[in-house]
Amino acid sequence: MTSLQAGQWHDLFAAVAGAAAALTGLIFVAVSINLSKILEYGTLPVRAAETISIMAGVLVLAIFALVPGQSRQALGAEVLGLGLIGGSYLLIKRLRLPRKEHEPLKWTTVPAAIIFASSLPMVAAGISLLAGGGGGLYWLVAEIVLAFVGVITNAWILLVEIQR
């Protein structure tokens, strides 16, 4: 079954690894360009760290999927662990941030939604791979797309919107 055999997805994961590595580097550049502005806002340094962490998570995901000869169950455990640990850690950090009265609620909800969107499909993929059915690696397509959209959104905020 194609959805459970990572070897058949090699080209996709190789492309994702390269794109994730490049985008992670670009985010570091965006943060360094606007570092003084980012540090002026209490929540933006955490948002920058979340953005880099999400892309680094996609890179690690692609690396796990590219390991040759790895069993479906091993990949499932790695993907599930990465999604649970990474997503939980980022979400807990996000929700523990104190929200100031003047800050719009979307400054909390949008980053939290990006974290959910970039971790829940990974958790579903891990469970599916371990169970041997239910979509398998197709969940990671949603994971990758949502993570890239979320990271690009955050990068835009950190690079352009912060100047307004």
Backbone as CSV, one residue per row, in Angstrom:
resi,resn,N_x,N_y,N_z,CA_x,CA_y,CA_z,C_x,C_y,C_z
1,MET,0.842,-1.179,0.000,0.000,0.000,0.000,0.889,1.245,0.000
2,THR,0.709,2.119,-0.957,1.544,3.302,-1.154,1.535,4.243,0.036
3,SER,0.406,4.395,0.713,0.323,5.353,1.810,1.113,4.913,3.041
4,LEU,1.599,3.705,3.038,2.330,3.187,4.193,3.792,2.869,3.883
5,GLN,4.248,3.115,2.664,5.617,2.776,2.266,6.398,4.059,1.974
6,ALA,7.218,4.467,2.925,7.944,5.732,2.804,8.902,5.742,1.612
7,GLY,9.427,4.598,1.239,10.359,4.533,0.118,9.765,5.077,-1.170
8,GLN,8.470,4.895,-1.366,7.802,5.384,-2.567,7.590,6.901,-2.534
9,TRP,7.852,7.513,-1.391,7.668,8.948,-1.201,9.013,9.673,-1.152
10,HIS,10.079,8.997,-1.534,11.434,9.533,-1.409,11.586,10.920,-2.037
11,ASP,11.122,11.076,-3.267,11.301,12.356,-3.970,10.596,13.499,-3.257
12,LEU,9.386,13.243,-2.769,8.653,14.278,-2.036,9.431,14.693,-0.790
13,PHE,9.875,13.729,-0.014,10.570,14.059,1.237,11.933,14.695,0.987
14,ALA,12.597,14.318,-0.088,13.867,14.970,-0.430,13.628,16.436,-0.791
15,ALA,12.570,16.697,-1.558,12.230,18.081,-1.908,11.837,18.868,-0.664
16,VAL,11.066,18.264,0.213,10.629,18.936,1.442,11.827,19.244,2.336
17,ALA,12.762,18.320,2.433,13.954,18.560,3.262,14.731,19.768,2.749
18,GLY,14.927,19.839,1.457,15.656,20.983,0.886,14.914,22.292,1.082
19,ALA,13.603,22.277,0.830,12.803,23.498,0.987,12.749,23.928,2.447
20,ALA,12.590,22.983,3.359,12.519,23.311,4.790,13.843,23.877,5.289
21,ALA,14.943,23.306,4.835,16.258,23.820,5.246,16.460,25.241,4.722
22,ALA,16.105,25.478,3.477,16.262,26.819,2.900,15.362,27.828,3.596
23,LEU,14.117,27.462,3.838,13.185,28.373,4.490,13.593,28.651,5.939
24,THR,14.126,27.667,6.616,14.618,27.886,7.982,15.728,28.934,7.980
25,GLY,16.635,28.828,7.032,17.707,29.824,6.919,17.178,31.202,6.611
26,LEU,16.189,31.294,5.737,15.602,32.588,5.404,14.889,33.213,6.606
27,ILE,14.282,32.376,7.431,13.614,32.896,8.628,14.646,33.468,9.599
28,PHE,15.774,32.785,9.734,16.858,33.324,10.570,17.292,34.701,10.057
29,VAL,17.389,34.854,8.753,17.767,36.147,8.177,16.697,37.192,8.473
30,ALA,15.418,36.839,8.286,14.326,37.778,8.556,14.337,38.230,10.006
31,VAL,14.566,37.288,10.916,14.607,37.630,12.339,15.807,38.527,12.631
32,SER,16.939,38.230,12.040,18.126,39.051,12.317,17.976,40.461,11.745
33,ILE,17.289,40.604,10.620,17.069,41.928,10.032,16.215,42.806,10.958
34,ASN,15.211,42.218,11.569,14.269,42.971,12.400,14.395,42.658,13.889
35,LEU,15.547,42.196,14.321,15.691,41.737,15.698,15.316,42.812,16.725
36,SER,15.764,44.031,16.544,15.455,45.070,17.535,13.948,45.328,17.595
37,LYS,13.277,45.331,16.455,11.820,45.523,16.428,11.102,44.329,17.066
38,ILE,11.563,43.119,16.756,10.951,41.908,17.311,11.051,41.915,18.829
39,LEU,12.188,42.336,19.352,12.395,42.344,20.800,11.561,43.412,21.513
40,GLU,11.009,44.364,20.774,10.150,45.390,21.365,8.793,44.826,21.797
41,TYR,8.381,43.731,21.200,7.080,43.130,21.480,7.284,41.839,22.265
42,GLY,6.524,41.670,23.343,6.692,40.507,24.210,6.431,39.171,23.545
43,THR,5.489,39.151,22.598,5.119,37.868,22.003,5.896,37.523,20.733
44,LEU,6.522,38.505,20.100,7.182,38.225,18.818,8.441,37.368,18.920
45,PRO,9.264,37.497,19.976,10.392,36.562,20.054,9.931,35.101,20.131
46,VAL,8.824,34.858,20.843,8.285,33.495,20.914,7.744,33.079,19.556
47,ARG,7.093,34.002,18.856,6.574,33.688,17.524,7.708,33.360,16.562
48,ALA,8.811,34.088,16.674,9.974,33.792,15.834,10.517,32.399,16.147
49,ALA,10.612,32.081,17.438,11.098,30.753,17.834,10.139,29.656,17.369
50,GLU,8.839,29.905,17.456,7.856,28.936,16.964,8.023,28.704,15.470
51,THR,8.216,29.769,14.741,8.345,29.689,13.290,9.556,28.845,12.899
52,ILE,10.670,29.110,13.536,11.887,28.331,13.259,11.691,26.882,13.699
53,SER,11.059,26.676,14.849,10.826,25.322,15.358,9.925,24.509,14.446
54,ILE,8.878,25.135,13.926,7.965,24.418,13.030,8.703,23.980,11.765
55,MET,9.490,24.877,11.187,10.225,24.504,9.975,11.290,23.465,10.287
56,ALA,11.952,23.596,11.422,12.935,22.579,11.818,12.237,21.231,12.020
57,GLY,11.014,21.251,12.543,10.244,20.016,12.706,9.925,19.364,11.376
58,VAL,9.585,20.162,10.374,9.322,19.622,9.032,10.612,19.032,8.455
59,LEU,11.725,19.688,8.691,13.008,19.163,8.227,13.319,17.820,8.895
60,VAL,13.133,17.737,10.201,13.374,16.470,10.928,12.411,15.395,10.427
61,LEU,11.161,15.767,10.198,10.176,14.827,9.659,10.657,14.242,8.334
62,ALA,11.125,15.103,7.437,11.607,14.636,6.135,12.814,13.723,6.297
63,ILE,13.692,14.057,7.227,14.870,13.210,7.466,14.439,11.840,7.970
64,PHE,13.497,11.805,8.933,12.986,10.519,9.417,12.430,9.683,8.266
65,ALA,11.676,10.318,7.374,11.046,9.598,6.278,12.056,9.108,5.240
66,LEU,13.233,9.731,5.202,14.248,9.349,4.221,15.206,8.257,4.712
67,VAL,15.059,7.836,5.963,15.939,6.786,6.484,15.665,5.491,5.712
68,PRO,16.678,4.951,5.044,16.444,3.752,4.224,16.211,2.505,5.076
69,GLY,15.283,1.681,4.628,15.039,0.400,5.256,14.316,0.460,6.591
70,GLN,13.844,1.618,6.974,13.165,1.772,8.256,11.765,1.157,8.182
71,SER,11.345,0.502,9.240,10.015,-0.105,9.244,8.929,0.962,9.354
72,ARG,7.748,0.591,8.924,6.585,1.466,9.020,6.317,1.835,10.483
73,GLN,6.483,0.873,11.379,6.217,1.125,12.791,7.241,2.089,13.392
74,ALA,8.503,1.948,13.003,9.527,2.867,13.511,9.256,4.284,13.036
75,LEU,8.933,4.423,11.752,8.611,5.750,11.224,7.369,6.301,11.910
76,GLY,6.379,5.461,12.116,5.161,5.897,12.804,5.448,6.413,14.207
77,ALA,6.307,5.706,14.933,6.659,6.144,16.288,7.420,7.466,16.261
78,GLU,8.324,7.613,15.306,9.087,8.867,15.190,8.178,10.039,14.845
79,VAL,7.300,9.820,13.891,6.390,10.887,13.453,5.428,11.251,14.583
80,LEU,4.874,10.255,15.239,3.959,10.506,16.355,4.668,11.261,17.472
81,GLY,5.859,10.811,17.829,6.623,11.487,18.888,6.957,12.920,18.526
82,LEU,7.388,13.139,17.294,7.724,14.493,16.847,6.496,15.400,16.894
83,GLY,5.374,14.908,16.421,4.146,15.703,16.429,3.650,16.002,17.831
84,LEU,3.651,14.989,18.691,3.163,15.184,20.062,4.088,16.077,20.877
85,ILE,5.363,15.762,20.865,6.317,16.516,21.687,6.484,17.935,21.161
86,GLY,6.720,18.062,19.847,6.911,19.390,19.268,5.677,20.258,19.392
87,GLY,4.530,19.725,19.014,3.291,20.489,19.085,2.914,20.863,20.507
88,SER,3.021,19.920,21.429,2.675,20.191,22.826,3.593,21.246,23.427
89,TYR,4.875,21.106,23.185,5.837,22.067,23.723,5.540,23.480,23.229
90,LEU,5.354,23.629,21.917,5.090,24.959,21.350,3.760,25.520,21.833
91,LEU,2.746,24.679,21.906,1.432,25.150,22.327,1.431,25.572,23.798
92,ILE,2.082,24.812,24.649,2.162,25.170,26.072,2.901,26.494,26.237
93,LYS,4.023,26.649,25.543,4.755,27.927,25.607,3.883,29.083,25.131
94,ARG,3.146,28.866,24.054,2.292,29.910,23.490,1.186,30.296,24.478
95,LEU,0.522,29.318,25.059,-0.618,29.603,25.923,-0.208,30.138,27.289
96,ARG,1.033,29.949,27.674,1.532,30.508,28.940,1.950,31.970,28.830
97,LEU,2.024,32.485,27.614,2.401,33.886,27.440,1.293,34.776,27.980
98,PRO,1.642,35.746,28.810,0.600,36.669,29.277,0.157,37.579,28.136
99,ARG,-1.136,37.737,28.011,-1.677,38.607,26.967,-2.003,39.962,27.573
100,LYS,-1.453,40.977,26.991,-1.697,42.336,27.467,-3.052,42.829,26.966
101,GLU,-3.646,43.740,27.720,-4.979,44.241,27.382,-5.062,44.856,25.994
102,HIS,-4.030,45.552,25.586,-4.066,46.242,24.292,-3.799,45.318,23.102
103,GLU,-3.377,44.094,23.366,-3.064,43.168,22.274,-4.330,42.496,21.760
104,PRO,-4.522,42.472,20.461,-5.697,41.787,19.907,-5.631,40.279,20.200
105,LEU,-6.789,39.670,20.350,-6.867,38.238,20.615,-6.211,37.424,19.499
106,LYS,-6.243,37.932,18.267,-5.656,37.183,17.146,-4.148,37.012,17.299
107,TRP,-3.500,37.834,18.132,-2.070,37.656,18.375,-1.796,36.368,19.150
108,THR,-2.826,35.816,19.771,-2.711,34.528,20.458,-3.318,33.415,19.622
109,THR,-4.496,33.660,19.041,-5.204,32.591,18.346,-4.549,32.179,17.029
110,VAL,-4.030,33.140,16.265,-3.407,32.786,14.976,-2.151,31.925,15.184
111,PRO,-1.221,32.324,16.077,-0.071,31.443,16.295,-0.464,30.070,16.851
112,ALA,-1.474,30.041,17.735,-1.927,28.742,18.259,-2.507,27.883,17.142
113,ALA,-3.276,28.492,16.232,-3.836,27.747,15.099,-2.729,27.223,14.186
114,ILE,-1.688,28.013,13.989,-0.558,27.568,13.160,0.132,26.371,13.817
115,ILE,0.281,26.411,15.133,0.888,25.283,15.841,0.023,24.026,15.699
116,PHE,-1.286,24.173,15.920,-2.194,23.029,15.752,-2.106,22.479,14.337
117,ALA,-2.200,23.358,13.344,-2.210,22.921,11.947,-0.908,22.260,11.535
118,SER,0.188,22.629,12.207,1.480,22.058,11.833,1.891,20.897,12.737
119,SER,0.982,20.425,13.591,1.323,19.266,14.413,0.247,18.184,14.402
120,LEU,-1.020,18.550,14.323,-2.073,17.527,14.364,-2.020,16.546,13.195
121,PRO,-1.789,16.990,11.954,-1.677,15.992,10.877,-0.486,15.046,11.084
122,MET,0.572,15.547,11.724,1.724,14.690,12.007,1.343,13.612,13.020
123,VAL,0.587,13.995,14.029,0.110,13.026,15.023,-0.782,11.989,14.347
124,ALA,-1.700,12.457,13.497,-2.585,11.536,12.779,-1.780,10.577,11.896
125,ALA,-0.744,11.092,11.233,0.099,10.239,10.385,0.819,9.192,11.209
126,GLY,1.350,9.600,12.356,2.044,8.643,13.220,1.127,7.527,13.684
127,ILE,-0.070,7.894,14.122,-1.052,6.889,14.566,-1.431,5.984,13.400
128,SER,-1.663,6.574,12.240,-2.052,5.814,11.065,-0.960,4.833,10.645
129,LEU,0.287,5.281,10.674,1.397,4.388,10.322,1.519,3.244,11.332
130,LEU,1.366,3.558,12.601,1.447,2.507,13.623,0.298,1.512,13.487
131,ALA,-0.891,2.008,13.129,-2.065,1.146,12.986,-2.058,0.370,11.674
132,GLY,-1.292,0.854,10.691,-1.227,0.160,9.406,-2.382,0.478,8.469
133,GLY,-3.035,1.596,8.662,-4.132,2.003,7.794,-4.622,3.387,8.169
134,GLY,-5.557,3.892,7.372,-6.153,5.173,7.727,-5.491,6.397,7.127
135,GLY,-4.855,6.266,6.013,-4.287,7.433,5.340,-2.782,7.472,5.340
136,GLY,-2.157,6.971,6.382,-0.704,6.877,6.430,0.013,8.167,6.102
137,LEU,0.889,8.078,5.138,1.737,9.209,4.766,0.971,10.343,4.097
138,TYR,-0.241,10.079,3.645,-1.025,11.164,3.050,-1.330,12.256,4.072
139,TRP,-1.387,11.907,5.348,-1.554,12.924,6.395,-0.386,13.907,6.381
140,LEU,0.776,13.425,5.996,1.950,14.300,6.003,1.914,15.330,4.878
141,VAL,1.150,15.073,3.842,0.978,16.094,2.804,0.269,17.293,3.417
142,ALA,-0.799,17.044,4.172,-1.502,18.131,4.869,-0.559,18.808,5.864
143,GLU,0.195,18.018,6.573,1.164,18.549,7.545,2.139,19.516,6.882
144,ILE,2.715,19.071,5.809,3.743,19.860,5.122,3.141,21.150,4.556
145,VAL,2.013,21.045,3.889,1.380,22.230,3.299,0.985,23.227,4.381
146,LEU,0.326,22.753,5.435,-0.114,23.652,6.510,1.069,24.271,7.241
147,ALA,2.119,23.498,7.455,3.307,24.044,8.121,3.952,25.132,7.259
148,PHE,4.078,24.879,5.966,4.672,25.887,5.082,3.821,27.152,5.038
149,VAL,2.514,27.014,4.941,1.626,28.187,4.924,1.751,28.958,6.234
150,GLY,1.741,28.248,7.362,1.873,28.903,8.659,3.200,29.602,8.837
151,VAL,4.258,28.953,8.430,5.594,29.537,8.563,5.756,30.745,7.644
152,ILE,5.247,30.657,6.442,5.334,31.794,5.529,4.513,32.966,6.070
153,THR,3.360,32.678,6.655,2.553,33.728,7.291,3.344,34.403,8.405
154,ASN,3.934,33.602,9.275,4.733,34.157,10.372,5.940,34.925,9.852
155,ALA,6.593,34.409,8.836,7.761,35.097,8.281,7.360,36.460,7.729
156,TRP,6.204,36.528,7.082,5.709,37.803,6.566,5.496,38.796,7.716
157,ILE,4.904,38.330,8.786,4.675,39.192,9.952,5.999,39.674,10.525
158,LEU,6.959,38.774,10.657,8.252,39.117,11.256,9.103,40.000,10.349
159,LEU,8.875,39.946,9.062,9.690,40.707,8.130,9.009,41.996,7.644
160,VAL,7.723,41.928,7.355,7.046,43.060,6.730,6.070,43.751,7.687
161,GLU,5.144,42.994,8.250,4.104,43.606,9.080,4.671,44.328,10.290
162,ILE,5.756,43.879,10.806,6.373,44.506,11.973,6.820,45.947,11.677
163,GLN,6.998,46.260,10.417,7.429,47.606,10.028,6.278,48.607,9.993
164,ARG,5.054,48.129,10.100,3.890,49.043,10.030,3.643,49.731,11.342
